[in-house]
């Protein structure tokens, strides 16, 4: 239980965490992995090398300090991050280890400024915050196991089909190795891949969106060739076994009875394409799909999308090529105000946006400038580590 005095001390550290947070989390991860190298298997080492996880954890600490008196405003974000933790295999036993090294990192970076009062307050606050994550992760794990065809931890799958979708993207079709029933999923969700790549010192884990319709016999993931894990997957032969967690994620259509606009760039197409397939069975409301990519060589599912628009009159698709001299039914340039006016996109629709950070920032700015209300906008940023942001 947090006392008023404890919350006062924690809130007073917010400016310090804003300034020194990344330094603290950098020391934290260094010492954590030095004493517990096995935990490297849980963390994305590419994000570690690029400093993304250090920044994300620093942001979590800052937001927790800032909103320590109203932690309930962070619960939606805790649920989202907690679900990702479940998919990665995070367990309650990890939290005391993390808490110990977090306090040691604060002391190492802040030195005499990290008084006993501050460290004791953060120890208490950490236990409360950790309990929120543990509760959510246990709930998510139980839900995944209890679902028909569901499972806990990681399950063996076998690649039975590979399809080249574009110059740098391939789809892998996988079935459970045990040939038992497979749980369904919500379009927009992802699975976590757990793989030991020959020659790599640690296990790698990556999230990949499911790109097929919900089906009880197989999953499909579509992988862009851009990192050590994706390069490995592109080389995998049919018959290769991989380990997957049960589907997870909250980037799903919140209300299928509303018209929606799907906006994606590059590999951001993956969760949106599953949503587009779902829309074939939901014919009450129009669905508009905008996809931005370099040119036709980098356009996955091109023929599939064209076919859907011909068969289903409520589905509309627009492609935007940034660098293409080819003729055809596509727009050139970017998704901007000019294109918005040209397409006359609806203001009462729900907007689902997925792509890299720069793309997401640009589209979010455009949507706000065009008067789309915040509660109608849903986004998933690829390459971003889970962060906490309060609900106002």
Secondary structure, DSSP 8 states (H G I E B T S, - for coil): ---HHHHHHHHHTHHHHHHHHHHHHHHHHHHHHHH-GGGGGTS-HHHHHHTHHHHHHHHHHHHHHHTGGGGGGGHHHHHHHHHHHHHHT--THHHHHHHHHHHHHHHHHHGGGS-HHHHHHHHHHHHHHHHHHHHHHHHHHHHHHHSTT--SS-EEEEEEEEEEEETTEEEEEEEETT--------TT-EEEEEE--TT-SS-EEEEEEB-S---SS-EEEEEES-SHHHHHHHH--TT-EEEE---B-S-S-S-TTS-EEEEEEGGGHHHHHHHHHHHTT--SS-EEEEEEESSGGG-TTHHHHHHHHHH-TTEEEEEEESS----SS-EES-SSHHHHHHHT--TTSEEEEEE-HHHHHHHHHHHHHTT--GGGEEEEETT---------
